[in-house]
Amino acid sequence: MSDATLQPGEGRRPAPEPGYRSYLLVYAALACLTGLTVVSASLNLGRIAIAIVLAIAGTKAVLVLLYFMHLRYERRLLVKILMPIVVATLAIFIGLTYTDILFR
Amino acid sequence: MSGLEREGDSDSRAGTRRAEGADGDRGRIGMWLFICTEILLFGGLFLLYSVYRYKNQADFRAASLDLSRFDGALNTLVLITSSLTAALAVHELRAGRTARTRLFIGATLLLALTFLTVKGFEWAAKFEHGLYPSAPHLLTLPPGQILYFGLYFTMTGLHAIHVIVGMGVFGYVLRSISKGRVGPGRPILMENATLFWHLVDVIWIFLFPLFYLIS
């Protein structure tokens, strides 16, 4: 790919990136999920309520990371693997803490 | 983020573009590393929250009833909307439309201010009811509720500081656009400011259900 074919601002990023349509779709999904999480909390779901609420929050976070933060279009492997590494690190912290708390 | 200044004033377009290519990658990687440290910082606080909540389930539920679900949901929508305007600002900058970029940054700043205003009213209402760290009334509550409010003020407070910092960074970006240091050919400062703003949004996405929606 020669520099001459690049539009200003395109830099060395990969070409297909979201436009207005996909940004608005992601925004609508985020708003709907916010409504869903409020509704789910007002139902009496008992012990699985926290799992539902966290699953919705996780979905929203993934949407923001992939589309708003462009991770889906990321070209650099280093940037792509950073987030899984951080999530795995947190999972280890949380897992080890809870094995201590639950089985002490 | 200061990588832009380091490149100096190479006015030839090709030179600028090449510099931005390598420098942009470096700047973006640095920003993502910083974002990882932020996630670990808040992750530690979320772990603390989850352990205390597990051990004081009834108290956490009772204390969370003092928060307004409406205010929390409203602020969630405000922050999500500000994330959209920030993403569109980057989109317009890359497309070379700086006037629209400024407009979307302005909208983002306005929404950030709205978020802080709602947050301010919420905190003021808590203070009036004698709920602030080490308040005499708060200390008469059960230990679990004291922990809940301690975590509430620490975590939403730290988040609010991030909102204020994000606003400052966007203000700096606006000035840099005026001075020509940020533009369609060198968008990295704007891109990194927006990455930070989305991070602030992601953190709130978790704070909202955990503090406001305990059923």
HADDOCK unambig.tbl for C-alpha pairs under 7 A between the chains (distance, minus, plus):
assign (segid A and resid 8 and name CA) (segid B and resid 184 and name CA) 6.03 0.50 0.50
assign (segid A and resid 8 and name CA) (segid B and resid 185 and name CA) 5.28 0.50 0.50
assign (segid A and resid 9 and name CA) (segid B and resid 94 and name CA) 4.59 0.50 0.50
assign (segid A and resid 9 and name CA) (segid B and resid 95 and name CA) 6.76 0.50 0.50
assign (segid A and resid 9 and name CA) (segid B and resid 184 and name CA) 4.55 0.50 0.50
assign (segid A and resid 9 and name CA) (segid B and resid 185 and name CA) 4.53 0.50 0.50
assign (segid A and resid 9 and name CA) (segid B and resid 186 and name CA) 6.78 0.50 0.50
assign (segid A and resid 9 and name CA) (segid B and resid 187 and name CA) 6.91 0.50 0.50
assign (segid A and resid 10 and name CA) (segid B and resid 94 and name CA) 6.55 0.50 0.50
assign (segid A and resid 11 and name CA) (segid B and resid 17 and name CA) 6.53 0.50 0.50
assign (segid A and resid 11 and name CA) (segid B and resid 20 and name CA) 6.97 0.50 0.50
assign (segid A and resid 11 and name CA) (segid B and resid 21 and name CA) 5.44 0.50 0.50
assign (segid A and resid 12 and name CA) (segid B and resid 21 and name CA) 5.46 0.50 0.50
assign (segid A and resid 23 and name CA) (segid B and resid 84 and name CA) 6.92 0.50 0.50
assign (segid A and resid 27 and name CA) (segid B and resid 84 and name CA) 6.58 0.50 0.50
assign (segid A and resid 31 and name CA) (segid B and resid 77 and name CA) 6.60 0.50 0.50
assign (segid A and resid 41 and name CA) (segid B and resid 213 and name CA) 5.76 0.50 0.50
assign (segid A and resid 41 and name CA) (segid B and resid 214 and name CA) 6.93 0.50 0.50
assign (segid A and resid 41 and name CA) (segid B and resid 215 and name CA) 5.56 0.50 0.50
assign (segid A and resid 42 and name CA) (segid B and resid 215 and name CA) 6.68 0.50 0.50
assign (segid A and resid 44 and name CA) (segid B and resid 215 and name CA) 6.95 0.50 0.50
assign (segid A and resid 53 and name CA) (segid B and resid 209 and name CA) 6.53 0.50 0.50
assign (segid A and resid 57 and name CA) (segid B and resid 205 and name CA) 5.93 0.50 0.50
assign (segid A and resid 57 and name CA) (segid B and resid 206 and name CA) 5.85 0.50 0.50
assign (segid A and resid 61 and name CA) (segid B and resid 202 and name CA) 5.48 0.50 0.50
assign (segid A and resid 68 and name CA) (segid B and resid 87 and name CA) 5.87 0.50 0.50
assign (segid A and resid 69 and name CA) (segid B and resid 195 and name CA) 5.93 0.50 0.50
assign (segid A and resid 69 and name CA) (segid B and resid 198 and name CA) 6.89 0.50 0.50
assign (segid A and resid 79 and name CA) (segid B and resid 29 and name CA) 6.14 0.50 0.50
assign (segid A and resid 79 and name CA) (segid B and resid 32 and name CA) 6.76 0.50 0.50
assign (segid A and resid 86 and name CA) (segid B and resid 36 and name CA) 6.38 0.50 0.50
assign (segid A and resid 90 and name CA) (segid B and resid 43 and name CA) 6.76 0.50 0.50
assign (segid A and resid 94 and name CA) (segid B and resid 47 and name CA) 6.49 0.50 0.50
